[in-house]
Amino acid sequence: MEEDEPSYLRYEIAWVDNGNSPEATNFIKDSYPIEHALTLPKNMGLAYGMNLLVNNLCTAPYILLLEEDWLYLDKLVAAQTDERKRAITTSIGLLEDLQKNNVTAFDGRNIIGVFLRHETYDSILTFPHADVWEKRENVDLSKMLSPSISSDSCSNKICRNKSSSDDEKETSEDDDHDIVDIDYQVFCADTAVKSGSTVWGSYTNGAGLYRRSDLIKVGRQFGEPGDAFHDRYVEANYAYRVGLGNCHAALRLTKNQTCTAIYDSQCTGAFHHIGGGRGTRPRTAKGTKCMDVAWNFYGTPLYEKYHKFAVQSTGISLQQCSRQELQGLRDEQFRETDGKNYREQVRLESEKAFMREAEERQNLRDQARVILTMLAKDEGDDIRQMVPAMLDFSDDEIAERAHHMTNLANSPHPLLGLWDNHGRVRKIEEE
C-alpha cells in the first residue's frame, strides 16, 4: 500500500493472532507496524477473530479484510496498471460516491463493499443479481477520502504522519490520478435461495473492503466459543445475512474494456490465495458432526421456514443435530475434534506440494542462470532457436524474462498447477 496507493490514503493495521506458535507470533510482531493487536494462546475460531477485528480492534471507517492466506498481486504475477495500484483508494472512493449520490442495487439494497479478489459469481448469479458493468465518471478520490479517511480525521496515534516529502509526492505524483472514472459491476446474493450457492454474492471474509459501520449493523458472526453453532457455516451464514440488505461491487482494474470476466485475476483481482492453508475444516460433509445446510440461515426468518419446507417437500427434517450434539457445539474443543483428522490430511498433502514446488522453483532458477550465462557469451541467437517463444525477443527482453523467473522462484507467490483458487492442494498424480 505504501508503494502503490496515493499518499493521502491513511491506514492502520489490526491483527488477531488466533493461536499461532510463539515463534511465528514474534516474527509478525517484529515485521510490521501494527497499531492494534490481540495474540491468543489458542485458536478461538474464525468468528471470534473476525468479530474482534470489526467491532473491537479497528477504528477506521473502512476495513480491508484479509484472512491469513491472501497475497497482494504484485508485478511478478499481474500487470501493475494505475487501476490496480490504487485499488484500495478507488474502492473507498466508489463507495463514498455511490452513497453520496444515493446509488443502490436494483432492488434498493445498499452497496456495502468492494471485492478485491477474482471470483466466480458471474457463473452462479444471473441478471439482475449479476448486474452490467457501470461507470462512475470524474470521481475525485482525494475529496472522497477526506475527511473520512485522510489525515485530517486521523489521530497521529493510528495514522502515519505526513512529511514534507510526502506533500511533494502528493502534489507531483498523485494529482493526475485524483479525478478518475471507475468501472464497476454490482453483485447481489440471491436471497430467495434458488440454488445451493445463493448465500454467496454480497460478502467474503477474504480480500474484501467494507464500510465498517455497515458490517456492525449486520451483527456479529455466529460461531464464537459458547455459541451453539457449527463452525463449517460461519462465513456462509454471515454472507447470507449481509446479503439480506446489501450487495457488493467488483472493480475493473485495467483500462482494457474487453476485460469483463470477474474470475480473471488480471481484470478484477488485487489479491489472490496462496497455498498451504485451508486445513481447518473438512471440504465435504463426510466425517463431520451435526451437518445441516440450514445453519446458513440461522438468525434469519428463513431458518424455521427452511425446516418446514424440508419436512413438507421430503418428509425429512434437515435438522440432524440432537439436543446433546447442540450442547456439544458449545464446547470450543469441538473445533479440535471435528477437524483433527482432516487437518493432518491437509498437512501431509501440503507437504508434498511444497516439496514439488521447491523443485520447480529450483528449476526456474537453473533455467534463468543458463539463459543469463548464454547471454553473457553472446549466445542470444542460440536461445531464440531453442525457445521459439523468444524468437522476436531482444537480448534485453530475454534477460528481463530470466530475472523475472528468478524473482518469481524466490517470491511467496504460488506456482501454477499445484494449488486451486482457494489455496488448496490440487491432486498430484503419483509418478
Residue pairs with C-beta under 8 A, 6 or more apart in sequence:
1 9
1 11
1 88
4 80
4 84
4 85
4 86
5 85
5 86
5 88
5 89
6 86
6 89
6 141
6 142
6 170
6 174
6 177
6 178
7 162
7 166
7 169
7 170
7 173
7 174
8 142
8 145
8 146
8 150
8 151
8 170
8 174
9 88
9 89
9 92
9 145
9 149
9 150
10 149
10 150
10 151
10 154
10 159
10 160
11 60
11 159
11 160
12 35
12 36
12 58
12 59
12 60
12 158
12 159
13 32
13 33
13 34
13 35
13 36
14 34
14 35
14 36
14 37
14 53
14 57
14 58
15 28
15 32
15 34
15 36
15 37
15 38
15 57
16 37
16 38
16 40
16 48
16 49
16 52
16 53
16 57
17 25
17 28
17 37
17 38
17 39
17 40
18 40
18 43
18 44
18 45
18 46
18 48
18 49
19 40
19 41
19 42
19 43
19 44
20 28
20 39
25 39
28 34
29 37
29 39
35 157
35 158
36 57
36 58
36 59
36 158
37 57
38 52
38 57
43 335
44 224
44 225
44 332
45 223
45 224
45 225
45 231
45 234
45 332
45 335
46 205
46 221
46 223
46 231
46 234
46 235
46 280
47 220
47 221
47 222
47 223
47 224
47 227
47 229
47 234
48 223
48 224
48 225
50 65
50 205
50 221
51 220
51 221
51 224
53 63
53 65
54 63
54 212
54 215
54 216
55 216
55 220
58 212
59 158
60 149
60 154
60 158
60 212
61 148
61 149
61 211
61 212
61 213
62 92
62 95
62 148
62 149
62 209
62 210
62 211
62 212
63 209
63 210
63 212
63 215
64 88
64 116
64 208
64 209
65 204
65 205
65 206
65 207
65 208
65 209
65 210
66 206
66 207
66 271
67 205
67 206
68 277
69 206
69 273
69 274
69 275
69 276
69 277
69 278
69 423
70 117
70 206
70 207
70 271
70 272
70 273
70 274
71 271
71 272
71 273
71 274
71 412
71 413
72 270
72 271
73 84
73 265
73 269
73 270
73 271
73 272
74 80
74 413
76 404
76 407
76 408
76 411
76 413
77 265
77 272
77 408
77 413
78 84
78 265
78 266
78 269
79 254
79 266
81 253
81 254
81 255
82 177
83 90
83 251
83 252
83 253
83 254
83 255
84 253
84 254
84 270
86 141
86 177
86 180
87 116
87 251
87 253
87 270
88 116
88 209
88 270
89 141
89 145
90 141
90 180
90 182
90 251
91 113
91 114
91 116
91 209
91 251
92 144
92 145
92 148
92 149
92 209
93 139
93 140
93 141
93 144
93 145
93 180
93 182
94 114
94 136
94 139
94 182
94 184
94 249
94 251
95 111
95 113
95 114
95 209
95 211
95 249
96 144
96 145
96 148
97 103
97 136
97 139
97 144
97 182
98 104
98 111
98 136
98 249
99 111
100 144
103 111
104 110
104 111
105 111
105 131
105 186
105 188
105 247
106 128
106 131
106 186
106 188
107 128
107 188
109 188
109 202
109 245
109 246
109 247
110 214
110 245
110 246
110 247
111 186
111 246
111 247
111 248
111 249
112 202
112 203
112 210
112 211
112 214
112 215
112 242
112 246
112 247
112 248
113 203
113 208
113 209
113 210
113 211
113 214
113 246
113 248
113 249
114 184
114 208
114 209
114 248
114 249
114 250
114 251
115 187
115 204
115 207
115 208
115 248
115 249
115 250
115 262
115 268
116 207
116 208
116 209
116 251
116 269
116 270
116 271
117 204
117 206
117 207
117 208
117 268
117 269
117 270
117 271
117 272
118 262
118 263
118 264
118 265
118 267
118 268
118 269
118 272
118 421
119 204
119 250
119 262
119 263
119 268
120 262
120 263
121 130
121 187
121 200
121 201
121 250
121 262
122 130
122 187
122 261
122 262
122 263
123 263
124 195
124 197
124 198
124 200
124 201
125 187
125 188
125 189
125 190
125 198
125 201
128 188
129 187
129 188
129 189
129 190
129 201
130 185
130 187
131 185
131 186
131 187
131 188
132 185
133 183
133 184
133 185
133 252
133 260
134 183
134 184
134 185
134 186
135 181
135 182
135 183
135 184
136 181
136 182
136 184
137 181
138 179
138 180
138 181
139 179
139 180
139 181
139 182
140 178
140 179
141 177
141 178
141 179
141 180
142 150
142 174
142 178
143 178
146 152
146 153
147 153
151 159
151 161
151 162
162 170
182 251
183 251
183 252
183 257
184 249
184 250
184 251
184 252
185 249
185 250
185 252
185 262
186 247
186 248
186 249
187 201
187 202
187 247
187 248
187 249
187 250
187 262
188 201
188 202
188 243
188 247
188 248
189 198
189 199
189 200
189 201
189 202
189 203
189 239
189 240
189 242
189 243
189 247
190 198
190 201
191 198
191 240
191 243
191 244
192 198
193 199
193 297
193 302
193 306
196 293
199 236
199 237
199 239
199 240
199 243
199 296
200 236
200 239
201 239
201 243
201 247
201 248
202 239
202 242
202 243
202 246
202 247
202 248
203 210
203 238
203 239
203 242
203 243
203 246
203 248
204 235
204 239
205 235
205 238
206 271
206 273
207 270
207 271
207 272
208 248
214 246
215 242
218 238
218 241
218 242
218 245
218 246
219 241
219 299
221 234
221 235
221 237
221 238
222 229
222 234
222 237
222 238
222 298
222 299
223 229
223 230
223 231
223 233
223 234
223 237
225 332
226 330
226 332
227 329
227 330
228 326
228 327
228 329
228 330
229 237
229 295
229 298
229 329
230 290
230 291
230 292
230 295
230 329
231 280
231 281
231 334
231 335
231 338
231 339
232 281
232 282
232 288
232 291
232 295
233 295
233 296
233 298
236 295
236 296
237 295
237 296
237 297
237 298
237 299
240 296
240 297
240 300
241 299
241 300
244 300
250 262
250 268
251 268
252 259
252 260
252 267
252 268
253 266
253 267
253 268
253 269
253 270
254 266
254 267
256 267
259 266
259 267
260 267
261 267
262 268
265 272
272 421
273 414
273 419
273 421
273 422
273 423
274 412
274 413
274 414
274 419
274 423
275 350
275 353
275 354
275 357
275 414
275 418
275 419
275 423
275 424
275 425
276 350
276 353
276 354
276 419
276 423
277 423
278 346
278 422
278 423
278 424
279 339
279 342
279 343
279 345
279 346
279 347
279 350
280 335
280 339
280 343
281 288
281 338
281 339
281 342
282 288
282 338
282 339
282 342
283 342
283 424
285 291
287 341
287 342
288 338
288 339
289 325
289 328
289 334
289 338
290 320
290 321
290 325
290 326
290 328
290 329
291 320
292 318
292 319
292 320
292 321
293 318
294 303
294 306
294 307
294 310
294 318
294 319
297 303
297 306
306 318
307 317
307 318
307 319
310 316
310 317
310 318
311 317
321 329
328 334
346 424
346 425
349 425
349 428
350 425
352 425
352 428
353 418
353 419
353 425
353 426
353 428
356 418
356 428
357 414
357 415
357 418
360 415
360 418
361 409
361 410
361 415
362 409
364 405
364 406
364 408
364 409
365 405
365 406
365 409
365 410
367 402
367 405
368 402
368 403
368 405
368 406
368 409
371 383
371 398
371 399
371 401
371 402
372 399
372 402
374 380
374 382
374 383
375 383
375 395
375 398
375 399
375 402
380 395
380 398
383 390
383 398
384 390
384 391
384 393
384 398
390 397
390 398
390 401
393 401
408 415
414 423
417 426
418 425
418 426
418 428
419 425
419 426
420 426
